[in-house]
Amino acid sequence: MSRFQWSAIAVCVLLNTLDGFDVLVMSFTGKSVSGEWHLDSGALGLLLSSGLAGMALGALFVAPWGDRVGRRPVILAGLTAAAGGMIVSSASQNWQQLAVLRLVTGIGIGAVLACSNVIAGEFASRRWRGLAVSLNSTGYAVGATIGGLSSVALIDHFGWRSVFLAGGLATLAVTPLAYWLLPESLDFLLARKPADALRRINSLARRMLKPELASITDSATERHASAALRDLLTPELRRPTLLLWGTFFLVMAAFYFVTSWTPTLLVEAGMSSSQGLTGGTLLNLGGIFGTALLGALAAQYALLGVLRTYLFAAAALIAVFATSTDTLALAFGTGAIIGVAVNGCIAGLYALTPSNYAPHLRATGVGAAISVGRVGAIIAPSAAGRLLDVGWTPLTLYVATGAMFAAAGLLLFAMRARQPAERHTVAAGPKSSAL
């Protein structure tokens, strides 16, 4: 892989760093927001879920435009929406306004998250694709960690609104950087052949140290004029699509319960607000190592097997964590290790999904899988709030969450190992750079 390919992946990692901050900002400010507006657990759960609902809408309805107009313009539009939503959120006057703005922010994040993962995978070689997408997910964990650490200081000195403002301004500042540095997907150019495609392909080829092409061939796969959700359920794709959707639903529901509610539940277990935020931050700090480790393992072993191992490890660790909240050091240590496992599960799913779809359908496939996962993510925080209100204990909720990770691991035993979708051939030149 050339330096240019790694730089394209680095830009995607940076975008996911911002997403990690923006997505989990509600988790880190939840206690302060709830205190100012005197919210019950149900209302706080709705606030935690509203951003995830927006992500589902963005991944399902906006990200597929990456297969029509290109990954890059969809990412730029998503960044603009996320920045605006975060900045205006800092001026919210009630929780209903904040919920609507979290929805808008989530729509932008959902589009960015789906398309940036696709670009990261498409600019990587086959050997390093798992690592590239996992590094992309590492950016998410880095952003969430920065969000947790900065939230403690910002809330103490300026209040919870400053956290939203800081995230929005950071996203706004990175948008022009993405405009100048983020390239369009080579696979998109080969598959859809937009205006001036050959010149743009050869420009990328030179930067990737590849031979230039004299012309672009036209194959049956490349002649697809559009990509639709129904194409994901054709006989050839139905089995992997449904298995991915089921796994995404379970893992996202479990993941977002853990990351959204852990800081608050640690406080209710007797820790201070700062200790609760620290516990949540350690989850994300562990995620940085978990996603990087998964990528390294995926370069040596079958990704499907590595992902199943992560899922079963997450299930076991969460059961241990649920019984450790009485001991601060044990809770923090276990929380960091759980972060390694649960974030690795998410990274593994992001790395596994694009390989099941051809380039003309890839953003649609990834976006749909993320959207189905977001349904679980939306339900989990809100449902947890309601269950706590009717008498469920944190221990019971964590045990149920561990069972969901285990069920996802079992579901993946039905997934056949697949080679990444074949790239398009071009006349007088090689296949796409990922091969």
Number of C-alpha atoms within 10 A of each C-alpha: 14 14 11 16 21 16 16 21 26 19 21 28 26 20 25 27 24 27 29 25 30 30 25 23 25 24 25 32 23 21 20 16 21 16 10 11 11 13 15 13 19 18 18 25 25 22 26 30 29 25 32 31 26 26 35 30 27 29 33 27 18 25 35 30 21 28 25 19 14 22 27 20 17 23 29 20 16 27 31 19 21 31 29 20 25 29 24 18 24 19 14 15 10 11 19 13 14 23 21 18 24 29 25 26 34 31 29 31 35 33 35 33 29 33 32 30 29 28 27 28 27 28 29 23 18 18 14 19 24 30 27 30 33 34 29 31 32 31 28 31 32 26 29 33 26 18 29 28 18 16 26 20 13 17 16 11 10 11 15 23 20 18 28 25 20 21 24 27 14 16 25 19 13 18 18 14 11 19 13 8 12 22 20 18 25 22 24 26 21 25 27 21 17 14 9 9 18 18 14 17 22 18 13 20 17 12 12 17 14 16 12 17 16 13 14 18 13 15 12 6 14 18 12 12 11 13 19 12 15 8 15 22 14 11 8 10 13 14 15 21 22 15 18 26 19 19 24 27 25 26 29 27 23 26 25 25 26 25 23 25 24 23 28 22 17 23 18 13 12 13 18 14 18 16 17 24 24 21 27 30 29 25 30 32 25 26 32 26 22 29 31 25 18 28 29 17 17 23 16 12 12 13 20 20 15 18 25 21 15 23 26 22 21 30 26 17 18 27 18 19 20 19 15 18 22 13 9 15 11 15 18 22 16 23 30 22 23 27 30 28 31 33 31 31 33 23 28 27 22 25 30 22 23 28 23 22 20 19 28 25 25 29 33 31 33 31 35 26 28 31 29 23 24 30 21 25 30 28 21 26 30 22 17 21 21 19 17 15 13 9 8 13 13 21 16 13 18 22 18 15 25 25 20 24 29 21 18 23 26 15 16 20 13 11 15 10 15 12 9 17 13 15 18 19 17 17 12 13 14 14 15 20 21 20 14
